[in-house]
């Protein structure tokens, strides 16, 4: 569980920031109309984050179940 947690932290820290300094001036309209699918490495990081998050939740439920018995 610790290994999955550390990997999840590393993968989340590697993801590029989606905020833009000019978004406060434009009111966020760029984010509304400029949505694009992540490609390449960003898409890979998103998939890895989802997989590691799922594994983390499953391990948490499994450990809670095992410790209750």
N, C-alpha and C positions, 0 to 999 in steps of 0.2 A: 504494500500500500504506500509505503514511503517512497519507493522508486517511482511509482506511477505519479505520485504527487509532485515530486521533483521534476519529472519529465513534463508534466502538465504546466508547471510554472515556467520552465524554459521555453516551451513551445508558445505559450501566451506572450512571453516577453519578446520573442522573436518576431511576432506579427507587427506589420507596419501600422502606424497610427492612421485612423480614418478621419481625424478631425482636421479642420482647416482653419487657419488664423483669420481668414477673410469671411468665414461663415457667420460671424457676429455682425458683419456689415451687410451681408446679402440676405440675412434672415433664414439661412439654411435652404434656400431654393435650389442650390446646386445639388444638395444631397437628395432632394425630392425628385428632380428631373434628371440627374446625372448618375443614376444607379447603374452599375455595370457588374457583371459577374466577375468574381475573382478568377484570375487565370494563372497558370503556371505554379510558381512556388507559393503564392498566397493561397491558392485553392488547396494545395497540398497541406499547408499549415492548418487551414480550417478543418480539413478532414481528419488530420492527426489530433487536433484539439477535441473534436467530437468523439473520436474513438477513445482517447484517453479519458475524457470526462465520463463516458459510458462505463468504461472499465472501472474507474474510481467509484462511481455510484454502485455498481454491482458488487465490488469488493466491500464497500461500506455496509450494504445490506447483508451480504454473506457473513461478515464479521459480527454484525449485530445479532443475526440469527444464531450463529454458533455460540456466541457468548451468553445468549439467553437460555441455552440448554445445559 
